[in-house]
């Protein structure tokens, strides 16, 4: 997004320039991603085409940058509120007994063990020992994995997959 950041800098939009250039916000760029998404919505192009749009139609992109710059305090406040919520959740979980939050990693390890057993280990053991140990049925394993992801990840993975599949926003 170098052309976009350069355009923001030349237009005097220092807050947007810093956010886009990931000089402000988290390392993963969640705030930058939200800002880029808002700019892309204003311009009417996908996020990955913003740099090209900044080169092809700088006036339109500059107007979008200005509109998002005007909303940047709101975006930064939402981002900061999200960080505070994450911090509060981590603090609350740290105060709980370990057994109350252990279901998440235990579930991951158990699912990993089921997948490893069903796909690899059971076949090696059966071949080496001449036994006929049953694997976990893969259709049930997929259902259990989907249920776990839905519970553990708050349904966001399933929601995002359905959103992409249906093309909805």
One Martini backbone bead per residue (centre of mass of N, CA, C, O) as a GRO file, in nm:
protein
  169
    1UNK     BB    1   0.055   0.064   0.017
    2UNK     BB    2   0.246   0.300  -0.089
    3UNK     BB    3   0.070   0.482  -0.272
    4UNK     BB    4  -0.141   0.543  -0.056
    5UNK     BB    5   0.048   0.665   0.157
    6UNK     BB    6   0.157   0.889  -0.028
    7UNK     BB    7  -0.117   1.023  -0.081
    8UNK     BB    8  -0.180   1.086   0.214
    9UNK     BB    9   0.073   1.261   0.261
   10UNK     BB   10   0.018   1.472   0.027
   11UNK     BB   11  -0.275   1.546   0.166
   12UNK     BB   12  -0.225   1.562   0.493
   13UNK     BB   13  -0.291   1.257   0.615
   14UNK     BB   14  -0.135   1.146   0.886
   15UNK     BB   15  -0.309   0.930   1.023
   16UNK     BB   16  -0.358   0.749   0.777
   17UNK     BB   17  -0.063   0.708   0.704
   18UNK     BB   18   0.017   0.564   0.971
   19UNK     BB   19  -0.186   0.334   0.955
   20UNK     BB   20  -0.110   0.218   0.675
   21UNK     BB   21   0.208   0.195   0.761
   22UNK     BB   22   0.209   0.063   1.055
   23UNK     BB   23   0.280   0.296   1.286
   24UNK     BB   24  -0.009   0.221   1.388
   25UNK     BB   25  -0.069  -0.025   1.595
   26UNK     BB   26  -0.067  -0.335   1.522
   27UNK     BB   27   0.117  -0.584   1.369
   28UNK     BB   28  -0.137  -0.708   1.207
   29UNK     BB   29  -0.333  -0.464   1.114
   30UNK     BB   30  -0.633  -0.416   1.202
   31UNK     BB   31  -0.666  -0.115   1.172
   32UNK     BB   32  -0.561  -0.099   0.883
   33UNK     BB   33  -0.776  -0.290   0.766
   34UNK     BB   34  -1.021  -0.113   0.838
   35UNK     BB   35  -0.931   0.137   0.682
   36UNK     BB   36  -0.899   0.003   0.406
   37UNK     BB   37  -1.193  -0.088   0.388
   38UNK     BB   38  -1.316   0.198   0.396
   39UNK     BB   39  -1.173   0.301   0.145
   40UNK     BB   40  -1.272   0.086  -0.053
   41UNK     BB   41  -1.572   0.154  -0.021
   42UNK     BB   42  -1.548   0.447  -0.126
   43UNK     BB   43  -1.419   0.364  -0.408
   44UNK     BB   44  -1.508   0.058  -0.515
   45UNK     BB   45  -1.280  -0.147  -0.420
   46UNK     BB   46  -1.065  -0.363  -0.352
   47UNK     BB   47  -0.804  -0.368  -0.140
   48UNK     BB   48  -0.588  -0.490  -0.352
   49UNK     BB   49  -0.663  -0.215  -0.550
   50UNK     BB   50  -0.573   0.058  -0.415
   51UNK     BB   51  -0.298   0.124  -0.538
   52UNK     BB   52  -0.400   0.144  -0.830
   53UNK     BB   53  -0.614   0.362  -0.772
   54UNK     BB   54  -0.408   0.578  -0.673
   55UNK     BB   55  -0.281   0.598  -0.963
   56UNK     BB   56  -0.542   0.631  -1.152
   57UNK     BB   57  -0.743   0.785  -0.907
   58UNK     BB   58  -0.654   1.023  -0.693
   59UNK     BB   59  -0.910   1.192  -0.637
   60UNK     BB   60  -1.094   0.967  -0.527
   61UNK     BB   61  -0.898   0.864  -0.307
   62UNK     BB   62  -0.870   1.133  -0.155
   63UNK     BB   63  -1.167   1.153  -0.073
   64UNK     BB   64  -1.165   0.888   0.088
   65UNK     BB   65  -0.942   0.968   0.285
   66UNK     BB   66  -1.093   1.212   0.405
   67UNK     BB   67  -1.339   1.058   0.509
   68UNK     BB   68  -1.175   0.865   0.694
   69UNK     BB   69  -1.028   1.080   0.858
   70UNK     BB   70  -1.288   1.188   0.992
   71UNK     BB   71  -1.332   0.880   1.124
   72UNK     BB   72  -1.071   0.800   1.289
   73UNK     BB   73  -1.150   0.842   1.586
   74UNK     BB   74  -1.365   0.619   1.582
   75UNK     BB   75  -1.179   0.383   1.496
   76UNK     BB   76  -0.979   0.411   1.731
   77UNK     BB   77  -1.186   0.373   1.957
   78UNK     BB   78  -1.275   0.089   1.874
   79UNK     BB   79  -0.996  -0.038   1.892
   80UNK     BB   80  -0.944   0.032   2.191
   81UNK     BB   81  -1.192  -0.118   2.302
   82UNK     BB   82  -1.102  -0.398   2.203
   83UNK     BB   83  -0.841  -0.407   2.369
   84UNK     BB   84  -0.976  -0.379   2.647
   85UNK     BB   85  -1.146  -0.634   2.626
   86UNK     BB   86  -0.910  -0.831   2.594
   87UNK     BB   87  -0.771  -0.756   2.859
   88UNK     BB   88  -1.010  -0.827   3.045
   89UNK     BB   89  -1.032  -1.124   2.961
   90UNK     BB   90  -0.747  -1.210   3.042
   91UNK     BB   91  -0.777  -1.128   3.339
   92UNK     BB   92  -1.019  -1.312   3.403
   93UNK     BB   93  -0.878  -1.581   3.321
   94UNK     BB   94  -0.636  -1.559   3.523
   95UNK     BB   95  -0.836  -1.586   3.783
   96UNK     BB   96  -0.896  -1.858   3.707
   97UNK     BB   97  -0.908  -2.167   3.712
   98UNK     BB   98  -0.758  -2.394   3.511
   99UNK     BB   99  -1.006  -2.591   3.465
  100UNK     BB  100  -1.197  -2.367   3.328
  101UNK     BB  101  -0.977  -2.321   3.066
  102UNK     BB  102  -0.883  -2.624   2.965
  103UNK     BB  103  -1.080  -2.708   2.727
  104UNK     BB  104  -0.939  -2.585   2.486
  105UNK     BB  105  -0.662  -2.732   2.475
  106UNK     BB  106  -0.779  -3.014   2.521
  107UNK     BB  107  -0.950  -3.018   2.264
  108UNK     BB  108  -0.721  -2.985   2.064
  109UNK     BB  109  -0.558  -3.236   2.146
  110UNK     BB  110  -0.785  -3.440   2.101
  111UNK     BB  111  -0.834  -3.381   1.803
  112UNK     BB  112  -0.545  -3.436   1.713
  113UNK     BB  113  -0.545  -3.729   1.807
  114UNK     BB  114  -0.777  -3.832   1.635
  115UNK     BB  115  -0.650  -3.759   1.361
  116UNK     BB  116  -0.387  -3.915   1.394
  117UNK     BB  117  -0.516  -4.190   1.439
  118UNK     BB  118  -0.706  -4.207   1.180
  119UNK     BB  119  -0.475  -4.141   0.955
  120UNK     BB  120  -0.208  -4.302   1.085
  121UNK     BB  121  -0.170  -4.491   1.340
  122UNK     BB  122  -0.377  -4.722   1.290
  123UNK     BB  123  -0.232  -4.826   1.029
  124UNK     BB  124   0.038  -4.894   1.156
  125UNK     BB  125  -0.062  -5.085   1.377
  126UNK     BB  126  -0.212  -5.283   1.191
  127UNK     BB  127   0.038  -5.359   1.020
  128UNK     BB  128   0.237  -5.443   1.253
  129UNK     BB  129   0.016  -5.632   1.435
  130UNK     BB  130  -0.243  -5.746   1.279
  131UNK     BB  131  -0.479  -5.563   1.325
  132UNK     BB  132  -0.836  -5.412   1.375
  133UNK     BB  133  -0.840  -5.119   1.440
  134UNK     BB  134  -1.044  -4.850   1.480
  135UNK     BB  135  -1.132  -4.571   1.345
  136UNK     BB  136  -1.240  -4.271   1.334
  137UNK     BB  137  -1.492  -4.148   1.185
  138UNK     BB  138  -1.467  -3.889   0.962
  139UNK     BB  139  -1.752  -3.768   0.978
  140UNK     BB  140  -1.746  -3.732   1.288
  141UNK     BB  141  -1.483  -3.569   1.305
  142UNK     BB  142  -1.585  -3.326   1.146
  143UNK     BB  143  -1.820  -3.257   1.334
  144UNK     BB  144  -1.657  -3.217   1.592
  145UNK     BB  145  -1.471  -2.998   1.480
  146UNK     BB  146  -1.696  -2.796   1.406
  147UNK     BB  147  -1.811  -2.766   1.690
  148UNK     BB  148  -1.556  -2.668   1.828
  149UNK     BB  149  -1.511  -2.419   1.650
  150UNK     BB  150  -1.782  -2.288   1.719
  151UNK     BB  151  -1.722  -2.261   2.025
  152UNK     BB  152  -1.427  -2.148   2.043
  153UNK     BB  153  -1.465  -1.925   1.791
  154UNK     BB  154  -1.767  -1.811   1.798
  155UNK     BB  155  -1.837  -1.880   1.481
  156UNK     BB  156  -1.644  -1.720   1.284
  157UNK     BB  157  -1.548  -1.936   1.090
  158UNK     BB  158  -1.824  -2.020   0.986
  159UNK     BB  159  -1.927  -1.742   0.907
  160UNK     BB  160  -1.696  -1.677   0.705
  161UNK     BB  161  -1.743  -1.918   0.518
  162UNK     BB  162  -2.037  -1.853   0.445
  163UNK     BB  163  -1.985  -1.570   0.337
  164UNK     BB  164  -1.795  -1.654   0.109
  165UNK     BB  165  -1.982  -1.863  -0.027
  166UNK     BB  166  -2.230  -1.649  -0.069
  167UNK     BB  167  -2.120  -1.336  -0.094
  168UNK     BB  168  -2.159  -1.189   0.155
  169UNK     BB  169  -2.142  -0.899   0.399
   0.00000   0.00000   0.00000
